[in-house]
Amino acid sequence: MSDIASRVKAIIVDKLGVDENEVVTEASFTNDLGADSLDTVELIMEFEKEFDIQIPDDQAENIATVGQAVSYIEDAKK
Amino acid sequence: MELKRVVVTGLGALTPIGNNIQEYWEGLSTGKSGCAPITYFDTEKFKTKFACELKNFDALEFFDRKEARKLDKFAQYALVASDEAINDAGIDLDKVDKFRVGVIWGAGIGGLETFQNEVLNFGAGDGTPRFNPFFIPKMIADIAPGNISIKHGFMGPNYTTVSACASSANAMIDALNYIRLGHCDIIVTGGSEAAVTPAGMGGFNAMHALSTRNEDADTASRPFDATRDGFVLGEGSGALILEEYEHAKARGAKIYAEVVGGGMSSDAYHMTAPHPEGIGVERVMLNCLNDAGLKPEDVDHINTHGTSTPLGDVAELKAISKVFGEHAAHININSTKSMTGHLLGAAGAIESIAAILAMQHSLVPPTINHTTVDENIDPSFNLTLNKAQKKEVNVAMSNTFGFGGHNACVLFKKLDA
């Protein structure tokens, strides 16, 4: 697992209070990990803080799974 | 239209002297002080370094980590105390009409710690408004009853009353009136507060409202004592289940007391100082007696607002003299804030519970920490000093007054008295 992926995972485990094993690439924040609309906003903010990036709202809407978050951040950090 | 009768069928408490009703009563009846040095933050630069914090309260015993993180302490306390009260009332959630069950809560401030921390965080940044999405929904004073209804599915009236230290008394009076009018069968009411934070302590210190007796923290809350020097901040929650009498009887509920009246008035005088002649305070007790259809001579016990401030305690006793006349000397008067400190918006709830428990146990809890007689207080008052007193209590009154000049008073009566 990449460094980015493991940091993303740690944030999700912390904020959503889920088990590490549930945080798989294809897991959806809302459908699989129990996040509500406010949780997803908070996750995006935490990603921005952790990786020192800006995720505009229109792009945040497309980040719905663990894998999508990791790829977005990997692209942004290139 | 004939008003319905309203009774208390459940109680819950999370206080600085006990984390449930049983512990709370043990603390009250034995005269336990809940005051101690503050553990939540570094008080080195604060004028007052003590408060009545909850003891051994671990939110994670009641909530999972994710839930706990989304709740300010004042909402956590509300959920814990209301759960105890709902269980105590033995309400079968599958058998009640949930559209006729409301939650009317009291909070003087709400999520102060959340507000403080989010704003501190913003101030420490570069001006970019990176507020947490839970900031507002955690902080607002009405989120406590919102969360109680979400947890249990209660779909009747739901809101928070805000009248500073009278908040939960106002909530109880609203609950009483909705049930009286036939709008609800059951209302979960009470209040919660969690203001022992740097912003809370600093703010009240700036008003010169708090005791600064750092060297004698455990006896600092000393209502009616000549050496009192301000109130002691407390935190926690009290919850009461108010229920329409026939509804309670039909399901065979245990009944603690009847809620027979509520009174409200305003000082219309000063933002924070009590009216020196206690005009608003006199009126609120008269309003309450009138609402209950009782005479002053019917009252056996008054749990006073009695915050341990130099002006407030004397003004309240003057008003009691005017309302009760010679009968005042026959009333067991106390201030349980001597033990719990001042729970602000939750005060009316936990003190009403104390009055109801006094009625149930025929024992009036003491006003502790009294050593020096105040010459300005009529010696004929029985202030239940330092030790609980046995007393058959058929009618008990609870007074609360809030910054802004809000006065609220509630009367409870033994059901068969």
Interface residues (C-beta under 8 A of the other chain):
Chain A: K15 L16 G17 L38 V41 E42 M45 E48 K49
Chain B: D64 R65 K66 E67 R69 R130 N132 P133 F134 P137
